[in-house]
Amino acid sequence: MSKNIYFILTFLGFLWGIFGGYIIADSPYLFLGWIPISVVSIVLTGFYAAIINYFYFKNYQNEES
């Protein structure tokens, strides 16, 4: 996968983390009864970005060496 695809996916992930809760419903849903969905989205976005960055830089270093 090219660098641009990683940046686009990461950007879309952050947009979902910020606006996903508002798109799903006017009032934030609660996950497991007390965690706002927007918070869950932001946390998942952080994991997603970390995984993408790990694989991207891992592949980038392999190509360079």
HTML snippet that shows the backbone in 3Dmol.js (N, CA, C, O; Angstrom):
<script src="https://3Dmol.org/build/3Dmol-min.js"></script>
<div id="view" style="width:600px;height:400px;position:relative"></div>
<script>
const pdb = `
ATOM      1  N   MET A   1       0.845  -1.192   0.000  1.00  0.00           N
ATOM      2  CA  MET A   1       0.000   0.000   0.000  1.00  0.00           C
ATOM      3  C   MET A   1       0.881   1.243   0.000  1.00  0.00           C
ATOM      4  O   MET A   1       1.942   1.273   0.625  1.00  0.00           O
ATOM      5  N   SER A   2       0.422   2.264  -0.711  1.00  0.00           N
ATOM      6  CA  SER A   2       1.227   3.472  -0.825  1.00  0.00           C
ATOM      7  C   SER A   2       1.067   4.354   0.414  1.00  0.00           C
ATOM      8  O   SER A   2       0.157   4.169   1.223  1.00  0.00           O
ATOM      9  N   LYS A   3       1.967   5.304   0.531  1.00  0.00           N
ATOM     10  CA  LYS A   3       1.930   6.225   1.668  1.00  0.00           C
ATOM     11  C   LYS A   3       0.626   7.021   1.684  1.00  0.00           C
ATOM     12  O   LYS A   3       0.062   7.263   2.751  1.00  0.00           O
ATOM     13  N   ASN A   4       0.141   7.432   0.496  1.00  0.00           N
ATOM     14  CA  ASN A   4      -1.078   8.242   0.435  1.00  0.00           C
ATOM     15  C   ASN A   4      -2.276   7.494   0.997  1.00  0.00           C
ATOM     16  O   ASN A   4      -3.111   8.096   1.673  1.00  0.00           O
ATOM     17  N   ILE A   5      -2.380   6.192   0.732  1.00  0.00           N
ATOM     18  CA  ILE A   5      -3.505   5.409   1.240  1.00  0.00           C
ATOM     19  C   ILE A   5      -3.483   5.390   2.765  1.00  0.00           C
ATOM     20  O   ILE A   5      -4.530   5.511   3.400  1.00  0.00           O
ATOM     21  N   TYR A   6      -2.300   5.241   3.357  1.00  0.00           N
ATOM     22  CA  TYR A   6      -2.199   5.249   4.819  1.00  0.00           C
ATOM     23  C   TYR A   6      -2.656   6.587   5.388  1.00  0.00           C
ATOM     24  O   TYR A   6      -3.384   6.630   6.380  1.00  0.00           O
ATOM     25  N   PHE A   7      -2.224   7.683   4.754  1.00  0.00           N
ATOM     26  CA  PHE A   7      -2.611   8.997   5.258  1.00  0.00           C
ATOM     27  C   PHE A   7      -4.110   9.220   5.131  1.00  0.00           C
ATOM     28  O   PHE A   7      -4.734   9.772   6.037  1.00  0.00           O
ATOM     29  N   ILE A   8      -4.701   8.791   3.999  1.00  0.00           N
ATOM     30  CA  ILE A   8      -6.141   8.963   3.795  1.00  0.00           C
ATOM     31  C   ILE A   8      -6.923   8.155   4.824  1.00  0.00           C
ATOM     32  O   ILE A   8      -7.868   8.669   5.424  1.00  0.00           O
ATOM     33  N   LEU A   9      -6.535   6.882   5.038  1.00  0.00           N
ATOM     34  CA  LEU A   9      -7.244   6.041   6.005  1.00  0.00           C
ATOM     35  C   LEU A   9      -7.118   6.598   7.418  1.00  0.00           C
ATOM     36  O   LEU A   9      -8.083   6.594   8.182  1.00  0.00           O
ATOM     37  N   THR A  10      -5.920   7.078   7.763  1.00  0.00           N
ATOM     38  CA  THR A  10      -5.731   7.637   9.097  1.00  0.00           C
ATOM     39  C   THR A  10      -6.574   8.898   9.275  1.00  0.00           C
ATOM     40  O   THR A  10      -7.177   9.111  10.327  1.00  0.00           O
ATOM     41  N   PHE A  11      -6.607   9.737   8.224  1.00  0.00           N
ATOM     42  CA  PHE A  11      -7.405  10.968   8.273  1.00  0.00           C
ATOM     43  C   PHE A  11      -8.887  10.646   8.447  1.00  0.00           C
ATOM     44  O   PHE A  11      -9.570  11.266   9.262  1.00  0.00           O
ATOM     45  N   LEU A  12      -9.383   9.665   7.671  1.00  0.00           N
ATOM     46  CA  LEU A  12     -10.783   9.255   7.805  1.00  0.00           C
ATOM     47  C   LEU A  12     -11.044   8.688   9.199  1.00  0.00           C
ATOM     48  O   LEU A  12     -12.110   8.912   9.772  1.00  0.00           O
ATOM     49  N   GLY A  13     -10.074   7.956   9.742  1.00  0.00           N
ATOM     50  CA  GLY A  13     -10.224   7.415  11.088  1.00  0.00           C
ATOM     51  C   GLY A  13     -10.356   8.516  12.127  1.00  0.00           C
ATOM     52  O   GLY A  13     -11.190   8.423  13.029  1.00  0.00           O
ATOM     53  N   PHE A  14      -9.531   9.573  12.008  1.00  0.00           N
ATOM     54  CA  PHE A  14      -9.630  10.674  12.958  1.00  0.00           C
ATOM     55  C   PHE A  14     -10.942  11.431  12.789  1.00  0.00           C
ATOM     56  O   PHE A  14     -11.542  11.857  13.776  1.00  0.00           O
ATOM     57  N   LEU A  15     -11.398  11.607  11.530  1.00  0.00           N
ATOM     58  CA  LEU A  15     -12.691  12.260  11.313  1.00  0.00           C
ATOM     59  C   LEU A  15     -13.806  11.470  11.984  1.00  0.00           C
ATOM     60  O   LEU A  15     -14.695  12.046  12.612  1.00  0.00           O
ATOM     61  N   TRP A  16     -13.754  10.128  11.847  1.00  0.00           N
ATOM     62  CA  TRP A  16     -14.769   9.294  12.491  1.00  0.00           C
ATOM     63  C   TRP A  16     -14.685   9.431  14.008  1.00  0.00           C
ATOM     64  O   TRP A  16     -15.713   9.503  14.682  1.00  0.00           O
ATOM     65  N   GLY A  17     -13.473   9.466  14.548  1.00  0.00           N
ATOM     66  CA  GLY A  17     -13.318   9.604  15.991  1.00  0.00           C
ATOM     67  C   GLY A  17     -13.905  10.909  16.510  1.00  0.00           C
ATOM     68  O   GLY A  17     -14.447  10.957  17.614  1.00  0.00           O
ATOM     69  N   ILE A  18     -13.795  11.974  15.704  1.00  0.00           N
ATOM     70  CA  ILE A  18     -14.279  13.285  16.144  1.00  0.00           C
ATOM     71  C   ILE A  18     -15.780  13.429  15.909  1.00  0.00           C
ATOM     72  O   ILE A  18     -16.513  13.873  16.793  1.00  0.00           O
ATOM     73  N   PHE A  19     -16.239  13.046  14.692  1.00  0.00           N
ATOM     74  CA  PHE A  19     -17.624  13.316  14.306  1.00  0.00           C
ATOM     75  C   PHE A  19     -18.530  12.090  14.332  1.00  0.00           C
ATOM     76  O   PHE A  19     -19.744  12.220  14.173  1.00  0.00           O
ATOM     77  N   GLY A  20     -17.958  10.900  14.531  1.00  0.00           N
ATOM     78  CA  GLY A  20     -18.759   9.676  14.467  1.00  0.00           C
ATOM     79  C   GLY A  20     -19.924   9.666  15.435  1.00  0.00           C
ATOM     80  O   GLY A  20     -21.024   9.239  15.084  1.00  0.00           O
ATOM     81  N   GLY A  21     -19.688  10.140  16.665  1.00  0.00           N
ATOM     82  CA  GLY A  21     -20.745  10.152  17.661  1.00  0.00           C
ATOM     83  C   GLY A  21     -21.902  11.048  17.264  1.00  0.00           C
ATOM     84  O   GLY A  21     -23.056  10.751  17.571  1.00  0.00           O
ATOM     85  N   TYR A  22     -21.595  12.157  16.575  1.00  0.00           N
ATOM     86  CA  TYR A  22     -22.654  13.072  16.167  1.00  0.00           C
ATOM     87  C   TYR A  22     -23.408  12.542  14.952  1.00  0.00           C
ATOM     88  O   TYR A  22     -24.599  12.807  14.793  1.00  0.00           O
ATOM     89  N   ILE A  23     -22.705  11.781  14.084  1.00  0.00           N
ATOM     90  CA  ILE A  23     -23.349  11.224  12.892  1.00  0.00           C
ATOM     91  C   ILE A  23     -24.328  10.122  13.289  1.00  0.00           C
ATOM     92  O   ILE A  23     -25.414  10.015  12.720  1.00  0.00           O
ATOM     93  N   ILE A  24     -23.940   9.301  14.270  1.00  0.00           N
ATOM     94  CA  ILE A  24     -24.785   8.179  14.677  1.00  0.00           C
ATOM     95  C   ILE A  24     -26.089   8.683  15.289  1.00  0.00           C
ATOM     96  O   ILE A  24     -27.153   8.149  14.975  1.00  0.00           O
ATOM     97  N   ALA A  25     -26.038   9.690  16.151  1.00  0.00           N
ATOM     98  CA  ALA A  25     -27.248  10.154  16.826  1.00  0.00           C
ATOM     99  C   ALA A  25     -27.049  11.585  17.314  1.00  0.00           C
ATOM    100  O   ALA A  25     -25.922  12.050  17.488  1.00  0.00           O
ATOM    101  N   ASP A  26     -28.169  12.271  17.530  1.00  0.00           N
ATOM    102  CA  ASP A  26     -28.087  13.640  18.042  1.00  0.00           C
ATOM    103  C   ASP A  26     -27.523  13.651  19.462  1.00  0.00           C
ATOM    104  O   ASP A  26     -26.658  14.464  19.786  1.00  0.00           O
ATOM    105  N   SER A  27     -28.015  12.747  20.301  1.00  0.00           N
ATOM    106  CA  SER A  27     -27.475  12.628  21.650  1.00  0.00           C
ATOM    107  C   SER A  27     -26.513  11.450  21.670  1.00  0.00           C
ATOM    108  O   SER A  27     -26.797  10.419  21.060  1.00  0.00           O
ATOM    109  N   PRO A  28     -25.390  11.576  22.352  1.00  0.00           N
ATOM    110  CA  PRO A  28     -24.394  10.497  22.324  1.00  0.00           C
ATOM    111  C   PRO A  28     -24.922   9.216  22.958  1.00  0.00           C
ATOM    112  O   PRO A  28     -25.467   9.227  24.061  1.00  0.00           O
ATOM    113  N   TYR A  29     -24.749   8.119  22.236  1.00  0.00           N
ATOM    114  CA  TYR A  29     -25.095   6.817  22.795  1.00  0.00           C
ATOM    115  C   TYR A  29     -24.090   6.452  23.879  1.00  0.00           C
ATOM    116  O   TYR A  29     -22.974   6.971  23.907  1.00  0.00           O
ATOM    117  N   LEU A  30     -24.493   5.560  24.764  1.00  0.00           N
ATOM    118  CA  LEU A  30     -23.585   5.088  25.800  1.00  0.00           C
ATOM    119  C   LEU A  30     -23.224   3.638  25.519  1.00  0.00           C
ATOM    120  O   LEU A  30     -24.092   2.806  25.254  1.00  0.00           O
ATOM    121  N   PHE A  31     -21.931   3.349  25.582  1.00  0.00           N
ATOM    122  CA  PHE A  31     -21.428   2.006  25.358  1.00  0.00           C
ATOM    123  C   PHE A  31     -21.262   1.343  26.718  1.00  0.00           C
ATOM    124  O   PHE A  31     -20.611   1.897  27.603  1.00  0.00           O
ATOM    125  N   LEU A  32     -21.844   0.163  26.888  1.00  0.00           N
ATOM    126  CA  LEU A  32     -21.828  -0.545  28.175  1.00  0.00           C
ATOM    127  C   LEU A  32     -22.504   0.273  29.271  1.00  0.00           C
ATOM    128  O   LEU A  32     -22.236   0.075  30.456  1.00  0.00           O
ATOM    129  N   GLY A  33     -23.395   1.205  28.866  1.00  0.00           N
ATOM    130  CA  GLY A  33     -24.177   1.937  29.843  1.00  0.00           C
ATOM    131  C   GLY A  33     -23.571   3.234  30.349  1.00  0.00           C
ATOM    132  O   GLY A  33     -24.297   4.070  30.887  1.00  0.00           O
ATOM    133  N   TRP A  34     -22.258   3.435  30.196  1.00  0.00           N
ATOM    134  CA  TRP A  34     -21.687   4.652  30.773  1.00  0.00           C
ATOM    135  C   TRP A  34     -20.560   5.280  29.960  1.00  0.00           C
ATOM    136  O   TRP A  34     -20.150   6.401  30.263  1.00  0.00           O
ATOM    137  N   ILE A  35     -20.043   4.596  28.934  1.00  0.00           N
ATOM    138  CA  ILE A  35     -18.956   5.169  28.135  1.00  0.00           C
ATOM    139  C   ILE A  35     -19.554   5.782  26.868  1.00  0.00           C
ATOM    140  O   ILE A  35     -20.175   5.063  26.086  1.00  0.00           O
ATOM    141  N   PRO A  36     -19.386   7.083  26.642  1.00  0.00           N
ATOM    142  CA  PRO A  36     -19.914   7.682  25.414  1.00  0.00           C
ATOM    143  C   PRO A  36     -19.281   7.048  24.170  1.00  0.00           C
ATOM    144  O   PRO A  36     -18.088   6.747  24.150  1.00  0.00           O
ATOM    145  N   ILE A  37     -20.106   6.853  23.136  1.00  0.00           N
ATOM    146  CA  ILE A  37     -19.608   6.247  21.900  1.00  0.00           C
ATOM    147  C   ILE A  37     -18.470   7.074  21.310  1.00  0.00           C
ATOM    148  O   ILE A  37     -17.532   6.515  20.742  1.00  0.00           O
ATOM    149  N   SER A  38     -18.540   8.414  21.439  1.00  0.00           N
ATOM    150  CA  SER A  38     -17.490   9.256  20.872  1.00  0.00           C
ATOM    151  C   SER A  38     -16.142   8.962  21.517  1.00  0.00           C
ATOM    152  O   SER A  38     -15.110   8.979  20.846  1.00  0.00           O
ATOM    153  N   VAL A  39     -16.153   8.691  22.826  1.00  0.00           N
ATOM    154  CA  VAL A  39     -14.899   8.363  23.517  1.00  0.00           C
ATOM    155  C   VAL A  39     -14.362   7.031  23.007  1.00  0.00           C
ATOM    156  O   VAL A  39     -13.163   6.888  22.767  1.00  0.00           O
ATOM    157  N   VAL A  40     -15.267   6.042  22.840  1.00  0.00           N
ATOM    158  CA  VAL A  40     -14.856   4.744  22.311  1.00  0.00           C
ATOM    159  C   VAL A  40     -14.266   4.917  20.916  1.00  0.00           C
ATOM    160  O   VAL A  40     -13.248   4.305  20.592  1.00  0.00           O
ATOM    161  N   SER A  41     -14.905   5.756  20.081  1.00  0.00           N
ATOM    162  CA  SER A  41     -14.419   5.979  18.722  1.00  0.00           C
ATOM    163  C   SER A  41     -13.023   6.588  18.731  1.00  0.00           C
ATOM    164  O   SER A  41     -12.163   6.190  17.945  1.00  0.00           O
ATOM    165  N   ILE A  42     -12.797   7.551  19.618  1.00  0.00           N
ATOM    166  CA  ILE A  42     -11.489   8.202  19.680  1.00  0.00           C
ATOM    167  C   ILE A  42     -10.418   7.213  20.135  1.00  0.00           C
ATOM    168  O   ILE A  42      -9.309   7.210  19.600  1.00  0.00           O
ATOM    169  N   VAL A  43     -10.744   6.373  21.120  1.00  0.00           N
ATOM    170  CA  VAL A  43      -9.780   5.379  21.597  1.00  0.00           C
ATOM    171  C   VAL A  43      -9.451   4.388  20.484  1.00  0.00           C
ATOM    172  O   VAL A  43      -8.284   4.069  20.255  1.00  0.00           O
ATOM    173  N   LEU A  44     -10.492   3.899  19.788  1.00  0.00           N
ATOM    174  CA  LEU A  44     -10.253   2.959  18.691  1.00  0.00           C
ATOM    175  C   LEU A  44      -9.451   3.618  17.581  1.00  0.00           C
ATOM    176  O   LEU A  44      -8.616   2.968  16.951  1.00  0.00           O
ATOM    177  N   THR A  45      -9.696   4.909  17.333  1.00  0.00           N
ATOM    178  CA  THR A  45      -8.935   5.633  16.324  1.00  0.00           C
ATOM    179  C   THR A  45      -7.461   5.685  16.708  1.00  0.00           C
ATOM    180  O   THR A  45      -6.590   5.559  15.847  1.00  0.00           O
ATOM    181  N   GLY A  46      -7.178   5.869  17.990  1.00  0.00           N
ATOM    182  CA  GLY A  46      -5.790   5.877  18.446  1.00  0.00           C
ATOM    183  C   GLY A  46      -5.108   4.546  18.197  1.00  0.00           C
ATOM    184  O   GLY A  46      -3.980   4.509  17.706  1.00  0.00           O
ATOM    185  N   PHE A  47      -5.787   3.442  18.533  1.00  0.00           N
ATOM    186  CA  PHE A  47      -5.221   2.118  18.265  1.00  0.00           C
ATOM    187  C   PHE A  47      -5.014   1.916  16.771  1.00  0.00           C
ATOM    188  O   PHE A  47      -3.979   1.409  16.339  1.00  0.00           O
ATOM    189  N   TYR A  48      -6.022   2.324  15.978  1.00  0.00           N
ATOM    190  CA  TYR A  48      -5.966   2.154  14.529  1.00  0.00           C
ATOM    191  C   TYR A  48      -4.767   2.908  13.947  1.00  0.00           C
ATOM    192  O   TYR A  48      -4.014   2.360  13.142  1.00  0.00           O
ATOM    193  N   ALA A  49      -4.597   4.162  14.360  1.00  0.00           N
ATOM    194  CA  ALA A  49      -3.486   4.961  13.855  1.00  0.00           C
ATOM    195  C   ALA A  49      -2.146   4.358  14.271  1.00  0.00           C
ATOM    196  O   ALA A  49      -1.195   4.360  13.488  1.00  0.00           O
ATOM    197  N   ALA A  50      -2.066   3.846  15.493  1.00  0.00           N
ATOM    198  CA  ALA A  50      -0.818   3.244  15.955  1.00  0.00           C
ATOM    199  C   ALA A  50      -0.473   2.003  15.136  1.00  0.00           C
ATOM    200  O   ALA A  50       0.685   1.793  14.774  1.00  0.00           O
ATOM    201  N   ILE A  51      -1.485   1.180  14.845  1.00  0.00           N
ATOM    202  CA  ILE A  51      -1.242  -0.031  14.050  1.00  0.00           C
ATOM    203  C   ILE A  51      -0.815   0.344  12.636  1.00  0.00           C
ATOM    204  O   ILE A  51       0.136  -0.224  12.099  1.00  0.00           O
ATOM    205  N   ILE A  52      -1.525   1.312  12.028  1.00  0.00           N
ATOM    206  CA  ILE A  52      -1.187   1.749  10.671  1.00  0.00           C
ATOM    207  C   ILE A  52       0.245   2.277  10.642  1.00  0.00           C
ATOM    208  O   ILE A  52       1.025   1.920   9.759  1.00  0.00           O
ATOM    209  N   ASN A  53       0.589   3.129  11.611  1.00  0.00           N
ATOM    210  CA  ASN A  53       1.935   3.702  11.636  1.00  0.00           C
ATOM    211  C   ASN A  53       2.987   2.617  11.831  1.00  0.00           C
ATOM    212  O   ASN A  53       4.051   2.670  11.214  1.00  0.00           O
ATOM    213  N   TYR A  54       2.701   1.628  12.685  1.00  0.00           N
ATOM    214  CA  TYR A  54       3.651   0.549  12.928  1.00  0.00           C
ATOM    215  C   TYR A  54       3.944  -0.204  11.638  1.00  0.00           C
ATOM    216  O   TYR A  54       5.104  -0.405  11.277  1.00  0.00           O
ATOM    217  N   PHE A  55       2.885  -0.622  10.941  1.00  0.00           N
ATOM    218  CA  PHE A  55       3.092  -1.392   9.715  1.00  0.00           C
ATOM    219  C   PHE A  55       3.708  -0.534   8.621  1.00  0.00           C
ATOM    220  O   PHE A  55       4.541  -1.017   7.853  1.00  0.00           O
ATOM    221  N   TYR A  56       3.305   0.748   8.538  1.00  0.00           N
ATOM    222  CA  TYR A  56       3.850   1.615   7.500  1.00  0.00           C
ATOM    223  C   TYR A  56       5.351   1.804   7.693  1.00  0.00           C
ATOM    224  O   TYR A  56       6.128   1.618   6.757  1.00  0.00           O
ATOM    225  N   PHE A  57       5.756   2.170   8.894  1.00  0.00           N
ATOM    226  CA  PHE A  57       7.176   2.417   9.124  1.00  0.00           C
ATOM    227  C   PHE A  57       7.976   1.125   9.063  1.00  0.00           C
ATOM    228  O   PHE A  57       9.139   1.137   8.658  1.00  0.00           O
ATOM    229  N   LYS A  58       7.371   0.008   9.461  1.00  0.00           N
ATOM    230  CA  LYS A  58       8.047  -1.280   9.352  1.00  0.00           C
ATOM    231  C   LYS A  58       8.336  -1.587   7.884  1.00  0.00           C
ATOM    232  O   LYS A  58       9.449  -1.983   7.539  1.00  0.00           O
ATOM    233  N   ASN A  59       7.331  -1.405   7.015  1.00  0.00           N
ATOM    234  CA  ASN A  59       7.523  -1.642   5.585  1.00  0.00           C
ATOM    235  C   ASN A  59       8.482  -0.622   4.993  1.00  0.00           C
ATOM    236  O   ASN A  59       9.287  -0.956   4.124  1.00  0.00           O
ATOM    237  N   TYR A  60       8.399   0.627   5.461  1.00  0.00           N
ATOM    238  CA  TYR A  60       9.262   1.682   4.938  1.00  0.00           C
ATOM    239  C   TYR A  60      10.726   1.373   5.256  1.00  0.00           C
ATOM    240  O   TYR A  60      11.599   1.559   4.409  1.00  0.00           O
ATOM    241  N   GLN A  61      10.992   0.904   6.467  1.00  0.00           N
ATOM    242  CA  GLN A  61      12.362   0.569   6.844  1.00  0.00           C
ATOM    243  C   GLN A  61      12.866  -0.623   6.044  1.00  0.00           C
ATOM    244  O   GLN A  61      14.040  -0.678   5.679  1.00  0.00           O
ATOM    245  N   ASN A  62      11.971  -1.587   5.769  1.00  0.00           N
ATOM    246  CA  ASN A  62      12.386  -2.747   4.979  1.00  0.00           C
ATOM    247  C   ASN A  62      12.743  -2.342   3.559  1.00  0.00           C
ATOM    248  O   ASN A  62      13.685  -2.883   2.979  1.00  0.00           O
ATOM    249  N   GLU A  63      11.997  -1.388   2.987  1.00  0.00           N
ATOM    250  CA  GLU A  63      12.286  -0.945   1.631  1.00  0.00           C
ATOM    251  C   GLU A  63      13.593  -0.174   1.576  1.00  0.00           C
ATOM    252  O   GLU A  63      14.325  -0.253   0.589  1.00  0.00           O
ATOM    253  N   GLU A  64      13.886   0.567   2.631  1.00  0.00           N
ATOM    254  CA  GLU A  64      15.095   1.379   2.639  1.00  0.00           C
ATOM    255  C   GLU A  64      16.346   0.520   2.779  1.00  0.00           C
ATOM    256  O   GLU A  64      17.372   0.826   2.171  1.00  0.00           O
ATOM    257  N   SER A  65      16.279  -0.534   3.559  1.00  0.00           N
ATOM    258  CA  SER A  65      17.477  -1.321   3.846  1.00  0.00           C
ATOM    259  C   SER A  65      17.788  -2.314   2.746  1.00  0.00           C
ATOM    260  O   SER A  65      18.769  -3.052   2.840  1.00  0.00           O
TER     261      SER A  65
END
`;
const viewer = $3Dmol.createViewer("view");
viewer.addModel(pdb, "pdb");
viewer.setStyle({}, {cartoon: {color: "spectrum"}});
viewer.zoomTo();
viewer.render();
</script>
